[in-house]
Amino acid sequence: MFLFPGYILAIEDDSDRAFMEELYTRYHKLVISKVRDSLTDADNSWQDVVQTTWMRLIRRTAQLRELDSSRMASYIVRTAVNAAKNHNRGGARHAAVPLDETWDQPDPEDGVESRLIRMEEIGELYTVWKDLDEETQSLLSDRYILGMTPTEMAQQRGEKPGTVRVALSRARKKALRLIEAKRGEKAAVR
């Protein structure tokens, strides 16, 4: 018998609660491992970060249900790592976001975003992934793997939504430049 934390047992919908209990049973040790590996402090704050991770995942139950098992594991790991990074940055503070900014606003660089998302060979992004700096990887992962909105990303990072949108735009452009350079290298070889 597995003892589930109160925040999972408090889920009102029986189906959602059962789904999250299954995820918790399957991935809890992985979440603990990823959080502990990602934290820079030596105290016992890892337990708080693990709880934060699961609370974030609960808010995304509907989205999690749509993922296959490999994307599910990746999503959960990324959520845990991001929660730890946020804690490392002093993320215990939660930035207040005015109500009028809580709606996800359209990205001013939608053309670039559309190109990145709609690429026939999304594998191209993976071929340049290792060439991207950690911050660019984090931004792109939060937006496209975790499906976070720029406003959610700003709250998590303790920054203004506009700052995150600009950083996200630059990250997409950086990835596209690398992809296009790689395409050029392949074309020159032919």
C-alpha positions as CSV (number, residue, x, y, z in Angstrom):
1,M,0.0,0.0,0.0
2,F,1.3,3.4,-1.1
3,L,0.6,6.4,1.1
4,F,-0.2,9.4,-1.1
5,P,0.3,13.0,-0.1
6,G,-2.8,15.1,0.8
7,Y,-2.5,17.3,-2.3
8,I,-3.1,14.3,-4.4
9,L,-5.8,12.8,-2.2
10,A,-7.6,16.2,-2.3
11,I,-8.2,16.0,-6.0
12,E,-12.0,16.0,-6.3
13,D,-12.4,14.2,-9.6
14,D,-12.0,10.5,-9.0
15,S,-10.5,9.8,-12.5
16,D,-7.9,12.7,-12.1
17,R,-7.0,11.5,-8.6
18,A,-6.5,7.9,-9.8
19,F,-4.4,9.2,-12.8
20,M,-2.2,11.3,-10.5
21,E,-1.8,8.5,-8.0
22,E,-0.6,6.3,-10.8
23,L,1.9,9.0,-11.9
24,Y,3.0,9.5,-8.4
25,T,3.6,5.8,-7.9
26,R,5.6,5.5,-11.1
27,Y,7.6,8.7,-11.1
28,H,8.0,9.9,-7.5
29,K,11.5,8.4,-7.0
30,L,12.6,10.0,-10.4
31,V,11.3,13.4,-9.3
32,I,13.2,13.2,-6.0
33,S,16.4,12.2,-7.8
34,K,16.1,15.0,-10.4
35,V,15.3,17.6,-7.7
36,R,18.2,16.6,-5.5
37,D,20.6,16.5,-8.4
38,S,19.5,20.0,-9.5
39,L,19.5,21.8,-6.1
40,T,22.6,23.8,-5.1
41,D,21.8,24.1,-1.4
42,A,22.7,21.4,1.1
43,D,19.6,21.7,3.4
44,N,16.4,19.6,3.2
45,S,14.6,22.0,0.9
46,W,14.4,19.2,-1.7
47,Q,11.2,18.0,0.0
48,D,9.5,21.4,-0.6
49,V,10.7,21.4,-4.2
50,V,9.4,17.9,-4.8
51,Q,6.0,19.0,-3.4
52,T,6.1,22.1,-5.7
53,T,6.8,19.8,-8.6
54,W,3.8,17.6,-7.9
55,M,1.5,20.7,-7.4
56,R,2.5,22.0,-10.8
57,L,1.9,18.6,-12.4
58,I,-1.6,18.4,-10.8
59,R,-2.5,21.7,-12.4
60,R,-1.6,20.1,-15.7
61,T,-3.5,16.9,-15.3
62,A,-5.5,17.3,-18.6
63,Q,-2.3,18.0,-20.5
64,L,-0.5,15.1,-19.0
65,R,-3.2,12.7,-20.0
66,E,-2.5,13.5,-23.7
67,L,1.2,12.5,-23.5
68,D,2.7,9.2,-24.5
69,S,5.0,7.5,-21.9
70,S,8.3,8.9,-23.2
71,R,7.0,12.5,-23.4
72,M,5.3,12.0,-20.0
73,A,8.7,11.2,-18.4
74,S,10.4,14.1,-20.2
75,Y,7.6,16.5,-19.1
76,I,7.8,15.3,-15.4
77,V,11.6,15.5,-15.4
78,R,11.6,19.0,-16.9
79,T,9.0,20.2,-14.4
80,A,11.2,18.9,-11.5
81,V,14.4,20.4,-12.8
82,N,12.6,23.7,-13.4
83,A,11.2,23.8,-9.9
84,A,14.7,23.2,-8.5
85,K,16.2,25.9,-10.7
86,N,13.5,28.3,-9.6
87,H,14.4,27.4,-6.0
88,N,18.1,27.9,-6.6
89,R,17.3,31.4,-8.0
90,G,15.5,32.3,-4.8
91,G,12.1,31.4,-6.4
92,A,10.4,31.0,-3.1
93,R,9.0,34.4,-3.8
94,H,6.1,34.4,-6.1
95,A,5.8,37.3,-8.4
96,A,2.4,38.9,-8.4
97,V,0.9,39.2,-11.9
98,P,-1.9,41.6,-12.5
99,L,-5.1,40.0,-13.7
100,D,-5.0,41.7,-17.1
101,E,-1.6,40.0,-17.8
102,T,-2.8,36.5,-16.9
103,W,-4.2,35.9,-20.3
104,D,-1.6,34.5,-22.7
105,Q,-0.9,37.3,-25.1
106,P,0.0,36.4,-28.7
107,D,3.7,36.2,-29.3
108,P,5.0,39.2,-31.4
109,E,7.3,36.8,-33.2
110,D,4.6,34.4,-34.2
111,G,6.1,33.9,-37.7
112,V,9.3,32.5,-36.1
113,E,7.3,30.4,-33.7
114,S,5.2,29.0,-36.4
115,R,8.2,28.0,-38.4
116,L,9.9,26.3,-35.5
117,I,6.7,24.4,-34.5
118,R,5.6,23.5,-37.9
119,M,8.9,22.2,-39.3
120,E,8.4,18.9,-41.1
121,E,11.5,17.5,-39.5
122,I,11.3,18.4,-35.9
123,G,14.3,16.2,-35.5
124,E,16.3,19.1,-36.8
125,L,15.9,20.9,-33.5
126,Y,17.3,17.8,-31.7
127,T,20.4,17.8,-34.0
128,V,21.3,21.3,-32.8
129,W,20.0,20.9,-29.2
130,K,23.5,20.2,-27.8
131,D,24.9,23.3,-29.5
132,L,22.4,25.6,-27.7
133,D,23.3,27.1,-24.4
134,E,21.5,26.0,-21.2
135,E,19.3,29.1,-20.9
136,T,18.1,28.7,-24.6
137,Q,17.4,25.0,-24.0
138,S,15.5,25.8,-20.8
139,L,13.3,28.5,-22.5
140,L,12.5,26.3,-25.5
141,S,11.8,23.3,-23.3
142,D,9.5,25.2,-21.0
143,R,7.6,26.6,-24.0
144,Y,7.4,23.7,-26.4
145,I,7.9,20.5,-24.2
146,L,6.1,21.6,-21.1
147,G,3.7,23.8,-23.0
148,M,4.0,26.7,-20.6
149,T,2.8,30.1,-21.6
150,P,5.1,33.1,-21.5
151,T,3.1,34.4,-18.5
152,E,3.6,31.1,-16.6
153,M,7.3,31.1,-17.5
154,A,7.6,34.7,-16.1
155,Q,5.9,33.7,-12.9
156,Q,8.2,30.7,-12.5
157,R,11.3,32.8,-13.2
158,G,10.3,35.8,-11.2
159,E,10.5,38.0,-14.2
160,K,8.2,40.2,-16.2
161,P,6.2,38.5,-19.0
162,G,7.7,41.0,-21.5
163,T,11.2,40.0,-20.5
164,V,10.4,36.3,-21.0
165,R,8.8,37.0,-24.4
166,V,11.9,38.8,-25.6
167,A,14.2,36.0,-24.3
168,L,11.9,33.3,-25.9
169,S,12.0,35.2,-29.2
170,R,15.8,35.3,-29.1
171,A,16.0,31.6,-28.2
172,R,13.8,30.6,-31.1
173,K,15.9,32.8,-33.5
174,K,19.1,31.2,-32.2
175,A,17.8,27.7,-32.7
176,L,16.6,28.6,-36.2
177,R,19.9,30.1,-37.2
178,L,21.7,26.9,-36.1
179,I,19.1,24.7,-37.9
180,E,19.5,26.7,-41.1
181,A,23.3,26.6,-40.8
182,K,23.1,22.8,-40.5
183,R,20.9,22.7,-43.5
184,G,23.4,24.7,-45.4
185,E,26.2,22.3,-44.4
186,K,24.2,19.4,-45.7
187,A,23.4,21.1,-49.0
188,A,27.1,21.9,-49.5
189,V,28.1,18.3,-49.1
190,R,25.6,17.1,-51.7
